[in-house]
Amino acid sequence: MQARLNVVALLGPEAISTMQALGKLTENGSVPPRTLRLVHLRASQINGCSVCVDLDRRFSRSTDTDERLFLVAAWRDAPVFSDAERAALALTEAVTRLADRSDPVPDEVWNEAARHYDERALATLVLMIAVANTWNRVNVATRQVAGEWAKSAEAKALADKTAANAH
């Protein structure tokens, strides 16, 4: 498989850094990073974004178990997620699949999320879902290749930094 175009080369590195900055805003909320990773992974699974699914797997290794990562696609039937994580995953599915129903984000889904997260955390979740969906749409539309980013100098530097922080 070959990418249709190189988004970074055509739009410049500031496009990527702007998207990364938007995603970084989610770190300022009270939602655990582990939950945010699950949210990003679930949106990426729904959208069929192999690049983001691959990256979520790589980045989540230090914060989550393989079992939980494998079970995100079947979270409703998996006993490994907390009620708060389930509410975040349900919200993710609703917001990602806006066109699938007449009431895209039903009150029952929103209210369950609001039971577990305050307004700032809800805003953080909605922003993370939006960021994930944006990355997914760019990657899927341009047929970015999973694993290619992992070979870049930026990825190697990030992996080194992550490894250093783990010790």
C-alpha positions as a printed NumPy array, in Angstrom:
array([[  0.   ,   0.   ,   0.   ],
       [  1.204,   3.47 ,  -0.791],
       [ -0.006,   6.77 ,   0.63 ],
       [ -1.907,   8.995,  -1.777],
       [  0.02 ,  12.055,  -0.626],
       [  2.389,  13.23 ,   2.05 ],
       [  0.268,  15.515,   4.204],
       [  3.249,  16.844,   6.148],
       [  5.191,  17.741,   3.002],
       [  2.223,  19.473,   1.382],
       [  0.85 ,  21.343,   4.384],
       [  4.088,  21.782,   6.286],
       [  5.071,  20.651,   9.743],
       [  2.937,  23.366,  11.335],
       [ -0.198,  21.439,  10.317],
       [  0.942,  18.423,  12.295],
       [  2.179,  20.48 ,  15.243],
       [ -1.161,  22.328,  15.379],
       [ -3.045,  19.024,  15.514],
       [ -0.649,  17.727,  18.155],
       [ -1.148,  20.905,  20.205],
       [ -4.91 ,  20.432,  20.05 ],
       [ -4.498,  16.87 ,  21.286],
       [ -2.14 ,  18.063,  24.02 ],
       [ -4.952,  20.219,  25.443],
       [ -6.645,  17.004,  26.547],
       [ -3.765,  16.416,  28.974],
       [ -4.968,  19.405,  31.008],
       [ -8.263,  17.788,  31.974],
       [ -9.025,  15.357,  34.747],
       [ -9.519,  12.345,  32.471],
       [ -6.868,   9.693,  33.07 ],
       [ -4.424,   9.367,  30.148],
       [ -5.248,   5.661,  30.011],
       [ -8.918,   6.489,  29.348],
       [ -7.992,   9.042,  26.686],
       [ -5.908,   6.378,  24.9  ],
       [ -8.879,   3.971,  24.977],
       [-11.114,   6.692,  23.538],
       [ -8.646,   7.423,  20.749],
       [ -8.244,   3.71 ,  20.   ],
       [-12.005,   3.076,  19.865],
       [-12.652,   5.992,  17.49 ],
       [ -9.788,   4.776,  15.298],
       [-11.176,   1.238,  15.224],
       [-14.597,   2.508,  14.191],
       [-13.097,   4.671,  11.438],
       [-10.761,   1.946,  10.207],
       [ -7.636,   4.069,  10.703],
       [ -4.798,   1.549,  10.76 ],
       [ -2.218,   4.278,  11.407],
       [ -3.924,   5.428,  14.622],
       [ -4.738,   1.894,  15.794],
       [ -1.056,   1.032,  15.339],
       [  0.1  ,   4.186,  17.134],
       [ -2.36 ,   3.676,  19.984],
       [ -1.01 ,   0.152,  20.444],
       [  2.57 ,   1.44 ,  20.509],
       [  1.89 ,   4.376,  22.847],
       [ -0.394,   2.443,  25.195],
       [  2.113,  -0.287,  25.994],
       [  3.436,   1.657,  28.967],
       [  0.016,   2.537,  30.409],
       [ -2.237,  -0.425,  29.644],
       [ -2.296,  -4.186,  29.216],
       [ -2.494,  -6.066,  25.942],
       [ -5.679,  -7.71 ,  27.215],
       [ -7.474,  -4.379,  27.624],
       [ -6.205,  -3.033,  24.304],
       [ -7.385,  -6.143,  22.464],
       [-10.792,  -5.965,  24.154],
       [-11.578,  -2.316,  23.349],
       [-13.446,  -3.417,  20.212],
       [-15.723,  -5.561,  22.408],
       [-15.782,  -3.305,  25.478],
       [-19.467,  -3.882,  26.257],
       [-18.835,  -7.582,  26.931],
       [-15.372,  -7.313,  28.478],
       [-15.107,  -7.224,  32.285],
       [-11.797,  -5.336,  32.281],
       [-13.197,  -1.797,  31.964],
       [-14.495,   0.43 ,  34.749],
       [-17.935,   2.024,  34.588],
       [-16.278,   5.392,  33.864],
       [-14.27 ,   3.9  ,  30.983],
       [-17.432,   2.279,  29.616],
       [-19.202,   5.636,  29.707],
       [-16.282,   7.256,  27.86 ],
       [-16.282,   4.483,  25.242],
       [-20.062,   4.778,  24.732],
       [-19.683,   8.537,  24.281],
       [-16.853,   7.911,  21.816],
       [-19.011,   5.614,  19.717],
       [-21.931,   8.051,  19.693],
       [-19.832,  11.089,  18.767],
       [-17.879,   9.149,  16.137],
       [-21.011,   7.745,  14.503],
       [-23.024,  10.971,  14.303],
       [-24.767,  10.087,  11.042],
       [-25.909,   6.636,  12.17 ],
       [-29.03 ,   7.735,  14.07 ],
       [-31.477,  10.592,  14.375],
       [-30.356,  11.371,  17.937],
       [-26.593,  11.067,  17.484],
       [-25.619,  11.493,  21.131],
       [-28.636,  10.333,  23.138],
       [-29.267,  11.793,  26.577],
       [-28.777,   8.357,  28.113],
       [-25.201,   8.178,  26.738],
       [-24.412,  11.77 ,  27.709],
       [-25.953,  11.461,  31.184],
       [-24.026,   8.274,  31.916],
       [-20.799,  10.023,  30.961],
       [-21.811,  13.012,  33.117],
       [-22.276,  10.649,  36.079],
       [-18.556,   9.836,  35.925],
       [-17.002,  13.038,  34.6  ],
       [-17.41 ,  16.701,  35.524],
       [-17.877,  19.394,  32.873],
       [-14.146,  19.94 ,  32.329],
       [-13.597,  16.211,  31.915],
       [-16.544,  15.939,  29.524],
       [-15.076,  18.765,  27.448],
       [-11.75 ,  16.913,  27.471],
       [-13.41 ,  13.711,  26.275],
       [-15.305,  15.479,  23.49 ],
       [-12.108,  17.212,  22.367],
       [-10.166,  13.925,  22.346],
       [-12.921,  12.253,  20.315],
       [-12.85 ,  15.153,  17.834],
       [ -9.049,  15.04 ,  17.557],
       [ -9.081,  11.271,  17.022],
       [-11.743,  11.581,  14.335],
       [ -9.782,  14.337,  12.584],
       [ -6.566,  12.284,  12.532],
       [ -8.567,   9.263,  11.347],
       [-10.138,  11.157,   8.469],
       [ -6.832,  12.631,   7.295],
       [ -5.063,   9.258,   7.489],
       [ -7.85 ,   7.217,   5.884],
       [ -8.541,   9.722,   3.076],
       [ -4.862,   9.931,   2.144],
       [ -4.22 ,   6.208,   2.724],
       [ -1.401,   6.692,   5.157],
       [  0.462,   3.459,   5.831],
       [  0.456,   1.969,   9.324],
       [  3.951,   1.609,  10.741],
       [  5.588,   4.186,   8.46 ],
       [  5.568,   6.919,  11.104],
       [  7.211,   4.532,  13.566],
       [ 10.286,   4.463,  11.311],
       [ 10.721,   8.264,  11.422],
       [ 13.308,  10.165,  13.446],
       [ 10.458,  11.846,  15.367],
       [  9.075,   8.464,  16.405],
       [ 12.476,   7.211,  17.513],
       [ 13.017,  10.359,  19.599],
       [  9.595,   9.969,  21.197],
       [ 10.278,   6.299,  21.969],
       [ 13.6  ,   7.217,  23.587],
       [ 11.921,   9.936,  25.669],
       [  9.133,   7.536,  26.725],
       [ 11.678,   4.876,  27.71 ],
       [ 13.685,   7.415,  29.723],
       [ 10.537,   8.552,  31.576],
       [  9.629,   4.949,  32.407],
       [ 12.778,   4.549,  34.536]])
